Amino acid sequence: MARRPEPGLPLSGPALKRWLWLGLLVFRLVSLGYAVEKKVAKGKVGEKVGLPCCHEIPSVESLRNYRVYWQKNTTEVVLAYAEGKKISENERYDNRTELNSRNLTLWISPVEIVDNGPYQCVVQHLKFAQNSVVPRIVCDESVTLFVTADFSEPSITTEVVRTSSCESYEVVVRCSSHGGFPKPKISGVLNNVSMVWNATWVSESSISPYNVTGNLWLNVTEDISLTCSIEYNGFAKSTSLLLKKRRACVPPTPPSYNVITASSIIIIVFLLAVTLAAKFLPRHVCSQCCMPQDSEEEDVKESMKTAELSKVTSETSSV
């Protein structure tokens, strides 16, 4: 009966070799996976970008000895060649792609945001028999294309929402940028100290341009230096703003003694003038109004005297 190794004893012989080979295999697979994952290509919207393939055709052969498939997301064929002839081309990539006949690089120009994503290059070597063609896969590898669209220069605006005192005020600061890709990170520096924006992003889809806005509420009690940065795919754009502290309030200057005295005299003179006018003006008006009435009474009396005199005269004549 075989003895089981006691716990804690080191492995030896075949068991040790088996574990070593297993460790090397795992390390190799992890290394290959890491290498494949890190194979990337980058390009900006409107530029020309090349996606490298994993096989190069020897000088003694030509594209006629191969089948080459470039596909996106493992399901969408971008471009395909068989025996040196183009057999398939995606309408979305029409007149925007070409294949290098030696290293099988896929060139895309001009690059669009929708081109962003993983691609796969599959190469088959064709062995021609008498009545058949035997394909053998010699290459099957992925490459990820990261497309970048530049954002606009960040715009910083401020809005004073409340004045707490003569020396401080509260303000809402907004930093915005638009038209870029991919989804950006917005960061800031406040008086040489990192700060976080309350950010919102707007985009029609995951492969559409982004608009980003960051908001910040500040109580300004001193001069503040503020920087807003938009970061995307290794690129960054920044804008700075200086918020100045309000200077101390200037108290209103009280009027001098001479001004007060002069103002009082003017008011007193005005009141006296109004009082005198109210006292004497009605008498003058009444005297003017009464004069015509007295004349009329005298005229009446004179008429009565004349009538009586006429009457006496007529009576005397009749006697």
C-alpha positions in Angstrom: 0.0 0.0 0.0 1.4 3.4 -1.1 2.1 6.0 1.6 0.5 9.4 1.3 3.0 12.3 1.8 2.7 13.9 5.2 1.3 17.4 5.3 3.9 20.1 5.1 6.6 18.0 3.3 7.9 19.5 0.0 6.9 17.8 -3.2 9.5 15.9 -5.1 10.0 13.9 -8.3 7.1 13.6 -10.8 4.7 15.6 -8.6 7.1 18.6 -8.5 7.6 18.5 -12.3 3.9 18.3 -12.9 3.3 21.4 -10.7 6.1 23.3 -12.4 4.8 22.6 -15.9 1.2 23.6 -14.8 2.5 26.8 -13.3 4.4 27.6 -16.5 1.4 26.9 -18.6 -0.8 29.2 -16.5 1.8 31.9 -16.7 2.0 31.6 -20.4 -1.7 31.7 -20.9 -2.0 34.8 -18.6 0.8 36.5 -20.5 -0.7 35.8 -23.9 -4.1 37.0 -22.7 -2.6 40.2 -21.3 -0.7 40.8 -24.5 -3.8 40.3 -26.7 -5.8 42.6 -24.4 -3.3 45.3 -24.7 -3.1 45.3 -28.5 -4.8 48.6 -29.3 -4.9 51.3 -32.0 -5.9 54.9 -31.5 -7.2 57.5 -33.9 -9.1 60.8 -34.0 -12.2 61.5 -35.9 -11.4 62.5 -39.5 -7.9 60.9 -39.5 -6.5 57.8 -41.0 -5.8 54.8 -38.7 -4.3 51.4 -39.3 -5.3 48.2 -37.5 -2.4 45.7 -37.4 -3.0 42.1 -38.2 -1.2 39.1 -36.7 0.4 37.7 -39.9 2.7 39.0 -42.6 2.7 37.2 -46.0 6.2 36.0 -46.9 7.9 37.5 -50.0 7.7 34.1 -51.8 3.9 34.2 -51.6 1.1 36.6 -52.4 -2.5 37.4 -51.3 -3.7 34.7 -53.7 -2.5 32.1 -51.3 -4.7 33.4 -48.4 -8.1 34.2 -47.1 -8.3 37.3 -45.0 -11.2 38.4 -42.8 -11.4 41.6 -40.9 -14.5 41.7 -38.7 -15.8 43.9 -35.9 -17.3 42.5 -32.7 -16.7 39.0 -34.2 -20.0 39.2 -36.1 -19.8 42.1 -38.5 -17.6 41.6 -41.5 -15.7 44.8 -42.4 -13.6 43.5 -45.3 -12.8 40.1 -46.7 -10.4 38.8 -49.4 -10.1 35.3 -50.9 -7.4 34.2 -53.3 -6.4 37.8 -53.9 -9.9 39.1 -54.6 -12.3 41.2 -52.5 -15.3 39.1 -51.7 -17.1 41.2 -49.1 -17.2 44.8 -47.9 -19.5 46.5 -45.4 -21.6 49.3 -46.8 -20.8 51.4 -43.7 -17.1 51.2 -44.5 -17.6 51.7 -48.2 -14.8 53.8 -49.7 -13.2 54.1 -46.3 -11.1 50.9 -46.0 -8.2 49.3 -47.7 -6.0 46.3 -47.0 -2.2 46.2 -47.1 -1.4 43.2 -49.3 1.8 42.3 -47.4 1.2 42.8 -43.6 -2.6 42.7 -43.9 -3.1 46.0 -42.0 -6.6 47.3 -42.2 -6.6 51.1 -43.0 -9.7 53.2 -42.2 -10.1 56.7 -43.4 -11.7 59.0 -42.4 -12.3 57.5 -38.9 -15.8 58.0 -37.4 -17.0 57.6 -33.9 -19.0 54.5 -34.8 -15.7 52.8 -35.8 -14.8 52.6 -32.1 -14.6 49.1 -30.7 -12.9 45.6 -31.0 -11.8 44.2 -34.4 -10.6 40.7 -35.3 -8.1 39.6 -38.0 -8.5 36.0 -39.2 -6.0 34.7 -41.8 -6.3 31.3 -43.5 -3.4 29.9 -45.6 -4.7 28.0 -48.7 -3.1 24.7 -49.7 -4.1 23.8 -53.2 -4.6 20.1 -53.9 -5.5 18.5 -57.2 -9.3 19.1 -56.9 -9.6 21.0 -53.6 -8.4 23.8 -51.5 -7.4 23.1 -47.9 -7.5 26.2 -45.6 -5.4 26.3 -42.4 -5.8 29.1 -39.9 -2.5 30.8 -39.3 -3.7 33.9 -37.5 -6.7 34.8 -35.3 -6.1 37.9 -33.2 -8.1 40.9 -31.9 -7.2 44.6 -31.8 -9.3 47.4 -30.2 -9.7 50.7 -31.9 -10.1 53.7 -29.6 -11.6 56.6 -31.4 -11.3 60.1 -30.0 -13.2 63.3 -30.9 -11.9 66.5 -29.4 -14.1 68.4 -26.9 -14.5 72.2 -27.1 -12.5 74.4 -24.8 -14.2 74.4 -21.4 -16.3 77.4 -20.7 -16.6 78.7 -17.1 -19.6 80.9 -16.2 -20.6 82.3 -12.8 -23.9 83.4 -11.2 -24.1 85.2 -7.9 -27.0 83.7 -6.0 -26.7 85.5 -2.7 -24.7 88.3 -1.0 -24.0 87.3 2.6 -22.1 90.4 3.6 -20.0 93.2 2.4 -16.9 90.9 2.3 -18.4 87.6 1.0 -20.9 86.3 -1.6 -22.2 82.9 -2.8 -21.8 82.0 -6.4 -22.7 79.0 -8.6 -19.8 78.1 -11.0 -20.5 76.1 -14.2 -17.9 74.5 -16.4 -19.2 73.0 -19.7 -17.7 71.4 -22.8 -19.4 69.6 -25.8 -19.0 67.6 -29.0 -16.3 65.1 -27.8 -15.8 61.4 -27.5 -15.6 59.1 -25.5 -17.3 60.0 -22.2 -14.9 62.4 -20.5 -13.8 62.9 -16.9 -14.2 66.4 -15.5 -11.8 67.5 -12.8 -10.8 70.8 -11.1 -8.3 72.6 -9.0 -9.3 75.1 -6.4 -6.4 77.2 -5.0 -4.0 74.4 -5.9 -6.2 71.8 -4.2 -8.0 69.1 -6.2 -11.8 69.4 -6.1 -14.8 67.4 -7.4 -17.5 68.8 -9.7 -21.1 67.8 -9.6 -21.1 66.6 -13.2 -23.7 65.5 -15.7 -23.2 63.9 -19.1 -25.5 64.0 -22.1 -25.2 61.7 -25.2 -27.7 60.2 -27.6 -26.0 56.8 -27.4 -22.8 55.1 -26.3 -21.3 55.9 -29.7 -22.4 59.5 -30.0 -20.7 62.8 -29.0 -20.9 63.8 -25.3 -21.7 67.1 -23.7 -20.6 67.5 -20.1 -21.4 70.1 -17.4 -20.0 70.5 -14.0 -21.5 72.6 -11.2 -19.9 74.0 -8.1 -21.3 76.1 -5.2 -18.8 78.5 -3.6 -18.8 81.0 -0.7 -16.3 83.5 -1.8 -14.5 85.1 1.1 -11.1 85.5 -0.5 -9.6 85.5 -4.0 -10.1 82.1 -5.6 -8.2 80.6 -8.5 -10.3 77.9 -10.2 -9.3 75.5 -13.0 -11.6 73.2 -15.0 -10.2 70.2 -17.0 -11.8 67.9 -19.4 -9.9 64.6 -19.8 -10.6 61.9 -22.5 -8.5 59.1 -24.0 -5.2 60.6 -22.8 -6.1 64.1 -23.9 -7.0 67.1 -21.8 -8.3 70.6 -22.2 -8.4 73.2 -19.4 -9.7 76.7 -18.6 -8.9 78.9 -15.5 -10.9 81.6 -13.8 -10.1 84.1 -11.0 -12.9 84.9 -8.6 -12.0 88.1 -6.6 -13.1 88.8 -3.1 -15.4 91.8 -2.6 -13.7 94.7 -0.9 -15.0 96.1 2.4 -18.1 98.1 2.3 -17.7 101.9 2.3 -20.1 103.4 5.0 -22.2 106.3 3.8 -20.8 109.7 4.7 -23.3 111.7 7.0 -24.2 115.2 5.7 -22.2 118.0 7.3 -23.6 120.6 9.8 -23.6 123.4 7.2 -25.7 121.3 4.9 -28.2 120.5 7.6 -28.5 124.2 8.6 -28.9 125.4 5.0 -31.6 122.7 4.4 -33.5 123.7 7.5 -33.5 127.4 6.6 -34.8 126.6 3.1 -37.6 124.5 4.5 -38.6 127.2 7.1 -38.6 130.0 4.4 -40.8 127.8 2.2 -43.3 127.1 4.9 -43.5 130.9 5.8 -44.1 131.7 2.2 -46.9 129.2 1.9 -48.5 130.5 5.2 -48.4 134.1 4.1 -49.8 133.3 0.7 -52.7 131.4 2.3 -53.4 134.3 4.7 -53.4 137.4 2.4 -54.4 136.1 -1.0 -58.1 135.4 -0.2 -58.6 139.0 1.1 -57.3 140.4 -2.1 -59.6 138.2 -4.1 -62.6 139.2 -2.0 -61.9 142.9 -2.3 -61.8 142.5 -6.0 -65.0 140.5 -6.0 -66.9 143.0 -3.8 -66.2 146.1 -5.9 -68.7 145.3 -8.7 -71.5 144.5 -6.2 -71.2 148.0 -4.5 -71.4 149.7 -7.9 -74.6 147.9 -8.7 -76.3 148.9 -5.4 -75.4 152.6 -6.0 -76.8 152.4 -9.6 -80.1 151.0 -8.2 -80.3 153.7 -5.5 -79.7 156.4 -8.2 -82.4 154.9 -10.4 -84.9 155.0 -7.5 -84.1 158.6 -6.7 -84.7 159.5 -10.4 -88.0 157.8 -10.5 -89.2 159.5 -7.3 -88.2 162.9 -8.6 -90.0 162.3 -11.9 -93.1 161.3 -10.0 -93.1 164.5 -7.9 -92.6 166.6 -10.9 -95.6 165.0 -12.7 -97.8 165.6 -9.7 -96.8 169.2 -9.5 -97.6 169.7 -13.1 -101.1 168.3 -12.7 -101.9 170.7 -9.9 
